Amino acid sequence: MNKGANLVVENLAKQIAELSKEKSIYYALAVEKEQENKKLKEELNKLQKENKELDKRDEENNVEVID
């Protein structure tokens, strides 16, 4: 190949490597956020369950709830 073609191939190879690196970073961030979302949903469900249990206990004990 001539020098110009080699430069084009080298440039494309560098672009592919950079895009691959960016894709890996994006994927890692997406996985991290997905795990964080799952953890937050679990925490939310736990707190909602606790809230319902407290509401039920208050109702059983005739506690007036002030909003």
C-alpha positions in Angstrom: 0.0 0.0 0.0 1.1 3.5 -0.5 1.9 6.0 2.3 -1.5 7.7 2.1 -3.4 4.5 2.4 -1.3 3.4 5.4 -2.1 6.7 7.1 -5.8 6.2 6.6 -5.6 2.7 7.9 -3.7 3.8 11.0 -6.1 6.7 11.6 -9.1 4.3 11.4 -7.4 1.8 13.7 -6.9 4.6 16.3 -10.5 5.7 15.9 -11.7 2.1 16.5 -9.5 1.8 19.5 -10.8 5.1 21.0 -14.4 4.1 20.3 -13.9 0.7 21.9 -12.4 2.4 25.0 -15.3 4.8 25.2 -17.8 2.0 24.8 -16.2 0.0 27.6 -16.4 3.1 29.9 -20.0 3.7 29.0 -20.9 0.1 29.6 -19.1 0.1 33.0 -21.0 3.2 34.0 -24.3 1.8 32.8 -23.8 -1.4 34.8 -22.8 0.6 37.9 -26.0 2.8 37.6 -28.1 -0.3 37.1 -26.7 -1.9 40.3 -27.3 1.4 42.1 -30.9 1.6 40.9 -31.5 -2.0 42.0 -30.1 -1.2 45.4 -32.2 1.9 45.7 -35.4 0.1 44.7 -34.7 -2.6 47.3 -34.2 0.1 49.9 -37.4 1.9 48.8 -39.4 -1.4 49.1 -37.9 -2.0 52.5 -38.8 1.5 53.7 -42.3 1.2 52.3 -42.9 -2.1 54.0 -41.6 -0.6 57.3 -44.0 2.4 56.8 -47.0 0.1 56.3 -46.1 -1.9 59.4 -45.8 1.3 61.4 -49.1 2.6 60.0 -50.8 -0.7 60.9 -49.3 -0.6 64.4 -50.5 3.0 64.9 -53.9 2.0 63.7 -54.0 -0.9 66.1 -53.0 1.4 69.0 -55.4 4.1 68.0 -52.6 6.6 67.4 -53.7 9.8 65.6 -51.4 10.5 62.6 -50.7 14.2 62.0 -49.7 15.0 58.4 
